[in-house]
């Protein structure tokens, strides 16, 4: 990418992010849509060993992180360095997760919660980040807070329970119900 093209992309993304911070949903959806292929490319260049579904999962993780911290973007500063800081951290997290899985290690703070309902144990990625963001906004406050802490901010269940004042069991139930509601909302979108 040449310097001029880089500057044009920077201006475009910064303008979309400023508009999104001012409540322009269409600008936010456009930003996420335009960022997604760029994120996939960057992930594939950095982590060539990942399978396509792992690249997609990591791209979705980055978009969720971006959504969670979007208010921290300072419109007076360049957008791409801010974004690539997030990308760098999420790629590092993804590489560590991949290495743990490859080495058959169990990360104690990230023990998966399982439920007897077959649909609760499936791993799905959704293609429309704005639909996911909208579905998260529509959750009841307790479920929204639980899913944001455990899934977006990746707090351990104990950390999230301490921060929210809920016990770990109630937090697990709230996350389970939130994910179930998100699946229903996103399935209705398609």
C-alpha positions, 0 to 999 in steps of 0.5 A, a space after each residue: 500500500 502506497 503512502 497516498 493510499 494509506 493516507 486516504 484509508 486513514 482519512 476514510 476510517 477516521 471520518 467513519 469512526 468520528 461519525 460513528 461516535 456521534 451516533 451515525 449507525 450507517 457510518 459504524 456499519 460501513 466502518 466495520 464492513 470495510 475493516 473486516 477484509 483488512 483485518 483478515 489480511 493482516 491476520 493471515 499475514 501474521 499467523 499464516 498457520 491459522 485455518 480460515 475459520 480461525 482467521 474469521 474467529 479472530 477477525 470477529 474477536 477484533 471487531 468485538 474488541 473494537 466495539 467494546 472500546 470504541 469510545 476510547 478513540 480520540 478523533 484528534 489522533 490517527 485512527 489506524 495506529 489506534 486500531 492496529 494497537 487493538 489488532 496487535 493485542 488480539 492477534 497476540 491473544 489469538 496466537 497464544 490461544 492457538 498455541 495452548 490448543 496445539 499443546 493441549 494445555 488447559 487455561 484455567 481462567 478460560 474453562 468453557 461453560 457447557 450446557 446440556 442444550 446441544 445448541 449452546 455448545 456450538 461455535 458460530 460466527 456471524 457475518 454482520 458485526 452491526 447486527 451483532 452490536 445491535 443484538 447486544 444493545 437489545 439484551 436486558 442490562 444484566 445479560 448485556 453486562 455479563 456478556 460484555 465482561 466475559 465474552 468481549 472484555 474476556 474477564 474470568 468468571 471470578 473477575 466478572 462476578 466480583 465486578 458485577 456483584 453477581 455470584 459465578 453461577 448467576 453470571 454463567 446463567 446470564 451469559 448462557 441466556 445472553 448467548 441464546 438470545 443473541 443466536 435467536 436475534 441473529 438467526 431472525 436477521 438472516 
